[in-house]
C-alpha cells in the first residue's frame, strides 16, 4: 500500500481530536502508516492500529508518546498518523 496523502481538512480534524483527547485524557485509536521500504520502495507500507492515551506530544521532534493498555510507550511520528479516533 502507498502512503496515504491527507488534505488540510483531515489534518485539522485530527488536531481537534488530539486536543480533546489530551484535555479529557480520552483513549484514542491511531491509524499509523508503517513504512516497509524493502517491499516496494520508500513510500510502501501498511496501516497498523495503536490504542491508548496520549501521554506527551513533542512538537520539536514531531512525535506522539502514546501509552497503550499494556503500559508500553509507543513513539509515533506525526507524519505517519493517518487517522485518530476517540475510543
URKAKA-V334387 format. One record per residue. N is the residue number from 1. RES is the residue in three letters. SS is DSSP state (a for helix, b for strand, c for the rest). PSI is psi as a letter, one per 40 degrees, with the letter a starting at -180 (none if undefined). Layout:
n:N res:RES ss:SS psi:PSI
n:N res:RES ss:SS psi:PSI
This chain:
n:1 res:UNK ss:c psi:i
n:2 res:UNK ss:b psi:i
n:3 res:UNK ss:c psi:h
n:4 res:UNK ss:c psi:i
n:5 res:UNK ss:c psi:h
n:6 res:UNK ss:c psi:i
n:7 res:UNK ss:c psi:i
n:8 res:UNK ss:a psi:d
n:9 res:UNK ss:a psi:d
n:10 res:UNK ss:a psi:d
n:11 res:UNK ss:a psi:d
n:12 res:UNK ss:a psi:d
n:13 res:UNK ss:a psi:d
n:14 res:UNK ss:a psi:d
n:15 res:UNK ss:a psi:d
n:16 res:UNK ss:a psi:d
n:17 res:UNK ss:a psi:d
n:18 res:UNK ss:a psi:d
n:19 res:UNK ss:a psi:d
n:20 res:UNK ss:a psi:d
n:21 res:UNK ss:a psi:d
n:22 res:UNK ss:a psi:d
n:23 res:UNK ss:a psi:d
n:24 res:UNK ss:a psi:e
n:25 res:UNK ss:c psi:f
n:26 res:UNK ss:c psi:i
n:27 res:UNK ss:c psi:i
n:28 res:UNK ss:b psi:i
n:29 res:UNK ss:b psi:h
n:30 res:UNK ss:b psi:h
n:31 res:UNK ss:b psi:h
n:32 res:UNK ss:b psi:h
n:33 res:UNK ss:b psi:h
n:34 res:UNK ss:b psi:h
n:35 res:UNK ss:b psi:h
n:36 res:UNK ss:c psi:g
n:37 res:UNK ss:a psi:d
n:38 res:UNK ss:a psi:e
n:39 res:UNK ss:a psi:c
n:40 res:UNK ss:a psi:f
n:41 res:UNK ss:c psi:i
n:42 res:UNK ss:c psi:d
n:43 res:UNK ss:c psi:e
n:44 res:UNK ss:b psi:i
n:45 res:UNK ss:b psi:a
n:46 res:UNK ss:b psi:i
n:47 res:UNK ss:b psi:h
n:48 res:UNK ss:b psi:i
n:49 res:UNK ss:b psi:h
n:50 res:UNK ss:b psi:h
n:51 res:UNK ss:b psi:i
n:52 res:UNK ss:b psi:a
n:53 res:UNK ss:b psi:i
n:54 res:UNK ss:b psi:h
n:55 res:UNK ss:b psi:d
n:56 res:UNK ss:b psi:i
n:57 res:UNK ss:b psi:h
n:58 res:UNK ss:b psi:h
n:59 res:UNK ss:c psi:d
n:60 res:UNK ss:c psi:d
n:61 res:UNK ss:c psi:e
n:62 res:UNK ss:c psi:f
n:63 res:UNK ss:b psi:i
n:64 res:UNK ss:b psi:i
n:65 res:UNK ss:b psi:h
n:66 res:UNK ss:b psi:h
n:67 res:UNK ss:b psi:h
n:68 res:UNK ss:b psi:a
n:69 res:UNK ss:c psi:d
n:70 res:UNK ss:c psi:e
n:71 res:UNK ss:c psi:e
n:72 res:UNK ss:c psi:i
n:73 res:UNK ss:b psi:h
n:74 res:UNK ss:b psi:h
n:75 res:UNK ss:b psi:h
n:76 res:UNK ss:b psi:h
n:77 res:UNK ss:b psi:i
n:78 res:UNK ss:a psi:d
n:79 res:UNK ss:a psi:e
n:80 res:UNK ss:a psi:e
n:81 res:UNK ss:b psi:h
n:82 res:UNK ss:b psi:e
n:83 res:UNK ss:b psi:i
n:84 res:UNK ss:b psi:h
n:85 res:UNK ss:b psi:i
n:86 res:UNK ss:b psi:h
n:87 res:UNK ss:c psi:none
